[in-house]
Amino acid sequence: MKRIDAILRPHRLEDVVTRLRLVGVTGMTVAEVHGMSPSTQLEGVFHGQRHRLPSAPRYHLMVVVADDFAATVVNAIAHAARTEEPGDGIISIGDVIDAVRIRTGESGESAL
């Protein structure tokens, strides 16, 4: 199994979720986060003064899928999230040793 984590621009989340549903993803976790990198710094105006904000709002999307489905999910996220501007985000992929569904006790891929 693979865990896919993606950091996304807020206005791209709906497109990403729609694309994931189309390719067959049935469950995911989404959390609001703040990104801190040179490409996510924002400029704002406060009391007439320009200020650089150190972080930008982002969404963290996490999904665990079968190994053979991971490339499809990564491609779907990348395609739906891309604006071709700095700060589009990042996708990371890692191995998952096991998963257990709390309600039923199922483990492995059947828990997904």
Sequence and secondary structure as in RCSB ss.txt:
>XXXX:A:sequence
MKRIDAILRPHRLEDVVTRLRLVGVTGMTVAEVHGMSPSTQLEGVFHGQRHRLPSAPRYHLMVVVADDFAATVVN
AIAHAARTEEPGDGIISIGDVIDAVRIRTGESGESAL
>XXXX:A:secstr
 EEEEEEE GGGHHHHHHHHHHHT    EEEEEEE SGGG EEEEETTEEEEES EEEEEEEEEE GGGHHHHHH
HHHHHH  SSTT EEEEEEE    B TTT  BGGGG 
